């Protein structure tokens, strides 16, 4: 509630502490303070934080309240829609409002105080009695009068610096103080356009050409502007882009501005001048037009629609059409992708249609740029292409959300809280804001497809590839039979190798998919059966041959590869299993003249390296690309003729009720990279499980049969989408403590909710993570809103009760709502 001249404000702080906090509003702020505004407050003894105002009122039951120290915004950063969205996320995903704030806001917008060191010595002379560390600190302070604690740590290359600083304070050489500084350095971008008087008067424009006819470069710049602005249907253009496209220098533009032929504007980064909506020349096929019409009807009726389109069917073209219509209505658009690796290729394509509107938002851009997007989103007509965190951008007029590859597990946040599903959160945001939503996939999630089948969201299908391209031919090869004919020391059947050889001869590219990085997942002694295990996790160390290391893929522990067994000194160590590194090595031995590259987390850790590999592959400089699921979705390479999957069984045999769904989705998606132009592609999959129902459905490209069988099994065994799940994960350094705590909590929940709703406690597949022992409890809740809310509240009370018991106060409990 908002009052005139309120006396108190309820504020969210970016902390994992439960609840919100009440502060007194000093008189000088009462006329200016607004809901959704950032403020500076103190919390604890000395620490200052950025908080968000979520309520204003005249009185409070609290006897002591601290004052708000300053207002950090002239206007609200968040409106009522986004405050409501934050509140829902905190309640639904069982986390604190501060954890939502931390996940939502770029770091530069949630400044907190940091300790700084100030030099007190009046002269630049350094005392003779100082130590080496003290000397370095004083020398640095002579150059820069103030240093942060982090800067001193970096300078000394030492973690424990407080004792050093304490001694220097006692000697009266330095003092320590808290600083609270907000970054204001938002980059300005220069925009230019032809002087409006010249745009409106052709005679004056002709006079200008006479005026500048002696300067060929100035004439070329003006002519290029006239041609390009007509093609773009825009007047304003970024000066740097114009310089590059027109091939003129900055001085030429400066001169044209000086003689008033061009006008200029300096705007904040991501701020856009008032430019007209783009006119795209996207042409839809008859099938696409029909699908788009159905999607629009569904969005009008239900607020959201699902587009089920086979790989290569042209779903992106429909998204572009939808974006165009939203922009024409003055609305903003959010286009969500599961992986930032997908953004570069799609960004390039969307940029041709929406050159002045498109902005990226993901972990690959700086916090300062993210803050710029937040500011631009309040009023600018923009299209944001981003990862799941883009949902928190405070759009002023969001009209459309596109969720591409909606089935993808990467849309679920795993760590830290809030552990939200971007798909479910986007649906909620649309309900709150009134925006519409299109979800798209070649392999929709069971949950989304059921919503469509139940007519709770709209639905449309694209069952054929765009143009005349056929779906790839999929061939399953039995590993039981091929082991007899396969070349010695290779994991590839004769059938797969013959096909690879044929495609290489035709200059057709190959993708080899294996969802396991490294060389081999297990290193084992043939004599005593010793296996290389992580010291901190219950998991094998993966062999990375190129780096000559054993690595834990959970806690990142690293060890050199031993030359002999550390247990029995036997020198024969067996490398078991298959990773991308071994696949690339084997293929290089078999096809020595082929250019082979890997796309996995070791070889393509940065976005720049990912773009580099994709660009080389797109240009035909790589013959065979070996990769993990990074190469499985959303990418469009016209020269790929073969997708090879040497081991499908790893995906099928996993102890999870979603294993079949994930296997079907992943194989279908990676298969879809093949034959995306005129010539039909080929997919070869090796498996020991030819009679597995998922394998049969894949061979027939039969999603609906797969869905009917899966949904029947989920209903029979009472799993989502027929129930809601909450997974409670308990962690502690002592196994006995975590077991007792888990049993204590499970007993309390069974007493409260009944035995049918509680599974566990149980040890998960990986029972120890980074020296913390793990136990899990699963709560199954019928799809009843009141019951779900009741169980969540009671569960949180039971967790608080557990922590109030002395022996269990240090047990960490993670609540994961709708776990994936």
HELIX and SHEET records of a PDB file:
HELIX    1   1 UNK A   27  UNK A   29  5                                   3    
HELIX    2   2 UNK A   80  UNK A   92  1                                  13    
HELIX    3   3 UNK A   97  UNK A  104  1                                   8    
HELIX    4   4 UNK A  107  UNK A  109  5                                   3    
HELIX    5   5 UNK A  132  UNK A  143  1                                  12    
HELIX    6   6 UNK A  149  UNK A  156  1                                   8    
HELIX    7   7 UNK A  162  UNK A  170  1                                   9    
HELIX    8   8 UNK A  196  UNK A  200  1                                   5    
HELIX    9   9 UNK A  202  UNK A  211  1                                  10    
HELIX   10  10 UNK A  216  UNK A  232  1                                  17    
HELIX   11  11 UNK A  239  UNK A  246  1                                   8    
HELIX   12  12 UNK A  250  UNK A  258  1                                   9    
HELIX   13  13 UNK A  286  UNK A  302  1                                  17    
HELIX   14  14 UNK A  315  UNK A  328  1                                  14    
HELIX   15  15 UNK A  340  UNK A  342  5                                   3    
HELIX   16  16 UNK A  343  UNK A  353  1                                  11    
HELIX   17  17 UNK A  367  UNK A  377  1                                  11    
HELIX   18  18 UNK A  388  UNK A  392  5                                   5    
HELIX   19  19 UNK A  409  UNK A  411  5                                   3    
HELIX   20  20 UNK A  422  UNK A  433  1                                  12    
HELIX   21  21 UNK A  446  UNK A  453  1                                   8    
HELIX   22  22 UNK A  479  UNK A  482  1                                   4    
HELIX   23  23 UNK A  494  UNK A  505  1                                  12    
HELIX   24  24 UNK A  580  UNK A  590  1                                  11    
HELIX   25  25 UNK A  607  UNK A  618  1                                  12    
HELIX   26  26 UNK A  629  UNK A  631  5                                   3    
HELIX   27  27 UNK A  649  UNK A  652  1                                   4    
HELIX   28  28 UNK A  659  UNK A  671  1                                  13    
HELIX   29  29 UNK A  693  UNK A  700  1                                   8    
HELIX   30  30 UNK A  703  UNK A  716  1                                  14    
HELIX   31  31 UNK A  735  UNK A  753  1                                  19    
HELIX   32  32 UNK A  755  UNK A  757  5                                   3    
HELIX   33  33 UNK A  785  UNK A  804  1                                  20    
HELIX   34  34 UNK A  806  UNK A  808  5                                   3    
SHEET    1   A 5 UNK A  21  UNK A  24  0                                        
SHEET    2   A 5 UNK A   8  UNK A  13 -1                                        
SHEET    3   A 5 UNK A  47  UNK A  57 -1                                        
SHEET    4   A 5 UNK A  38  UNK A  43 -1                                        
SHEET    5   A 5 UNK A  70  UNK A  71 -1                                        
SHEET    1   B 3 UNK A 146  UNK A 148  0                                        
SHEET    2   B 3 UNK A 114  UNK A 119 -1                                        
SHEET    3   B 3 UNK A 174  UNK A 179 -1                                        
SHEET    1   C 3 UNK A 237  UNK A 238  0                                        
SHEET    2   C 3 UNK A 188  UNK A 194 -1                                        
SHEET    3   C 3 UNK A 262  UNK A 268 -1                                        
SHEET    1   D 7 UNK A 358  UNK A 361  0                                        
SHEET    2   D 7 UNK A 383  UNK A 386  1                                        
SHEET    3   D 7 UNK A 332  UNK A 336  1                                        
SHEET    4   D 7 UNK A 398  UNK A 404  1                                        
SHEET    5   D 7 UNK A 436  UNK A 441  1                                        
SHEET    6   D 7 UNK A 304  UNK A 309  1                                        
SHEET    7   D 7 UNK A 458  UNK A 462  1                                        
SHEET    1   E 6 UNK A 473  UNK A 478  0                                        
SHEET    2   E 6 UNK A 682  UNK A 687  1                                        
SHEET    3   E 6 UNK A 640  UNK A 645  1                                        
SHEET    4   E 6 UNK A 509  UNK A 513  1                                        
SHEET    5   E 6 UNK A 624  UNK A 627  1                                        
SHEET    6   E 6 UNK A 596  UNK A 599  1                                        
SHEET    1   F 2 UNK A 522  UNK A 525  0                                        
SHEET    2   F 2 UNK A 573  UNK A 576 -1                                        
SHEET    1   G 3 UNK A 542  UNK A 544  0                                        
SHEET    2   G 3 UNK A 549  UNK A 551 -1                                        
SHEET    3   G 3 UNK A 558  UNK A 560 -1                                        
SHEET    1   H 4 UNK A 758  UNK A 762  0                                        
SHEET    2   H 4 UNK A 772  UNK A 782 -1                                        
SHEET    3   H 4 UNK A 723  UNK A 732 -1                                        
SHEET    4   H 4 UNK A 812  UNK A 817 -1                                        
SHEET    1   I 3 UNK A 758  UNK A 762  0                                        
SHEET    2   I 3 UNK A 772  UNK A 782 -1                                        
SHEET    3   I 3 UNK A 768  UNK A 769 -1                                        
END                                                                             
